[in-house]
């Protein structure tokens, strides 16, 4: 949907919006680094208790969030890879179009991109996503996840916060004289 705001009423473009890709890169490096560490140190499927409600447990997820479609015979790997590639491409375009002052949105997009690329790497190279953070209460286990998933969730939360509260903080440029 095109922006109906007149150009004169919009804030100037963000200065060097692609510098936010550095945050995405930090997410990718931390995500892949932790996945490598747990892959080398944990036995598959054997929990290591950290807290009474939290374990480290190496798992492989061939599906999407919450193991959606994990029990299928492999086609989902490429579907999810294509979706992630398209999403990252769209987010980079969105990032380039941000206006000055849209810092929360820029950080949120970068977190989502970094998480998507971290999981995309796993999916394409390994054929599954490495998960290892496992929370539980008694015998109820929340689906395991990783740092990429955390970055995506934090980015999504940031986008919601920005949508609810950010518009009034985004500077606007007006060509009209103030009314007295």
Secondary structure, DSSP 8 states (H G I E B T S, - for coil): ----S-GGGS--B-TTGGGGHHHHHHHHHHHHHHHHHHHHHS-BT--EEEETTEEEEEEEE-SSGGGTTTTS-SHHHHHHHHHHHHHHHHHHHHHHT-BTT-HHHHHHHHHHHHHHHHHHHIIIIISSEEEEEEEEETTEE---B-HHHHHHHHHHHHHHHIIIIIGGGS-----S----
